[in-house]
Amino acid sequence: MIITSSTAGLRGFGGTQGGGVGYAASKHGVVGLMRTFANALAPHGIRVNTVHPTAVRTMKAVNPGMTEWLEKNPEGGGPHLRNPMPVDMLEPGDISEAVALLASDNAKYITGVAMPVDAGFCKKLCSWSSEASRRTWSSRTPTWTTPSP
């Protein structure tokens, strides 16, 4: 069993605007559900894990409503969209590959794991450094940009 959560299920972020608190709480709840089922089902040979994507290029992340909200609330969505690796958003196939790995025999003894698929997001500190605070959201291209010095 593989349950999709979010990087919000591993780190608290997103602010209080637009349902951020409820979203983060629900994604943390998914982790608790996974851990409970992993313990309960392991004796039956059933593995239970979660995957935690960063922003994925889907209609949830790239749509006029989300773009407008991010432009008005950069502190609420900004940290979620900045990854240490040079990628603004992951592709849906990137998440599918992680799910396929966890479902494969190569992961036959992996259970109770919260797997980030996040271009390094969960391993960085999400601080608003002076560099990060200068970033702006572009509605023409759904990416964060940093102005040149």
MOCOR-V70709 format. One record per residue. N is the residue number from 1. SS is DSSP state (H for helix, E for strand, - for the rest). PSI is psi as a letter, one per 40 degrees, with the letter a starting at -180 (999 if undefined). Layout:
# MOCOR-V70709
n=N ss=SS psi=PSI
n=N ss=SS psi=PSI
This chain:
# MOCOR-V70709
n=1 ss=- psi=h
n=2 ss=E psi=h
n=3 ss=E psi=h
n=4 ss=E psi=h
n=5 ss=- psi=b
n=6 ss=- psi=i
n=7 ss=H psi=d
n=8 ss=H psi=e
n=9 ss=H psi=e
n=10 ss=- psi=d
n=11 ss=- psi=i
n=12 ss=- psi=h
n=13 ss=- psi=i
n=14 ss=- psi=e
n=15 ss=- psi=a
n=16 ss=- psi=e
n=17 ss=H psi=i
n=18 ss=H psi=f
n=19 ss=H psi=e
n=20 ss=H psi=d
n=21 ss=H psi=d
n=22 ss=H psi=d
n=23 ss=H psi=d
n=24 ss=H psi=d
n=25 ss=H psi=d
n=26 ss=H psi=d
n=27 ss=H psi=d
n=28 ss=H psi=d
n=29 ss=H psi=d
n=30 ss=H psi=d
n=31 ss=H psi=d
n=32 ss=H psi=d
n=33 ss=H psi=d
n=34 ss=H psi=d
n=35 ss=H psi=d
n=36 ss=H psi=d
n=37 ss=H psi=d
n=38 ss=H psi=d
n=39 ss=H psi=d
n=40 ss=H psi=d
n=41 ss=H psi=e
n=42 ss=H psi=d
n=43 ss=- psi=e
n=44 ss=- psi=e
n=45 ss=- psi=e
n=46 ss=- psi=h
n=47 ss=- psi=i
n=48 ss=- psi=h
n=49 ss=E psi=i
n=50 ss=E psi=i
n=51 ss=E psi=i
n=52 ss=E psi=g
n=53 ss=E psi=i
n=54 ss=- psi=a
n=55 ss=- psi=h
n=56 ss=E psi=h
n=57 ss=- psi=g
n=58 ss=- psi=i
n=59 ss=- psi=d
n=60 ss=- psi=d
n=61 ss=- psi=d
n=62 ss=- psi=g
n=63 ss=- psi=i
n=64 ss=H psi=d
n=65 ss=H psi=d
n=66 ss=H psi=d
n=67 ss=H psi=d
n=68 ss=H psi=d
n=69 ss=H psi=d
n=70 ss=H psi=d
n=71 ss=H psi=d
n=72 ss=H psi=d
n=73 ss=- psi=g
n=74 ss=H psi=d
n=75 ss=H psi=d
n=76 ss=H psi=d
n=77 ss=H psi=e
n=78 ss=- psi=d
n=79 ss=H psi=d
n=80 ss=H psi=d
n=81 ss=H psi=e
n=82 ss=- psi=h
n=83 ss=- psi=i
n=84 ss=- psi=d
n=85 ss=- psi=i
n=86 ss=- psi=g
n=87 ss=- psi=h
n=88 ss=- psi=d
n=89 ss=- psi=i
n=90 ss=E psi=i
n=91 ss=- psi=i
n=92 ss=H psi=d
n=93 ss=H psi=d
n=94 ss=H psi=d
n=95 ss=H psi=d
n=96 ss=H psi=d
n=97 ss=H psi=d
n=98 ss=H psi=d
n=99 ss=H psi=d
n=100 ss=H psi=d
n=101 ss=H psi=d
n=102 ss=H psi=d
n=103 ss=H psi=e
n=104 ss=- psi=i
n=105 ss=H psi=e
n=106 ss=H psi=e
n=107 ss=H psi=f
n=108 ss=- psi=e
n=109 ss=- psi=f
n=110 ss=- psi=h
n=111 ss=- psi=i
n=112 ss=- psi=f
n=113 ss=- psi=h
n=114 ss=E psi=h
n=115 ss=E psi=h
n=116 ss=E psi=h
n=117 ss=E psi=g
n=118 ss=- psi=e
n=119 ss=- psi=f
n=120 ss=- psi=e
n=121 ss=H psi=d
n=122 ss=H psi=e
n=123 ss=H psi=e
n=124 ss=- psi=i
n=125 ss=- psi=h
n=126 ss=- psi=g
n=127 ss=- psi=i
n=128 ss=- psi=g
n=129 ss=- psi=i
n=130 ss=H psi=d
n=131 ss=H psi=d
n=132 ss=H psi=d
n=133 ss=H psi=e
n=134 ss=- psi=e
n=135 ss=E psi=i
n=136 ss=E psi=i
n=137 ss=E psi=h
n=138 ss=E psi=h
n=139 ss=- psi=d
n=140 ss=- psi=d
n=141 ss=- psi=h
n=142 ss=- psi=g
n=143 ss=E psi=i
n=144 ss=E psi=h
n=145 ss=E psi=i
n=146 ss=E psi=h
n=147 ss=- psi=i
n=148 ss=- psi=i
n=149 ss=- psi=999
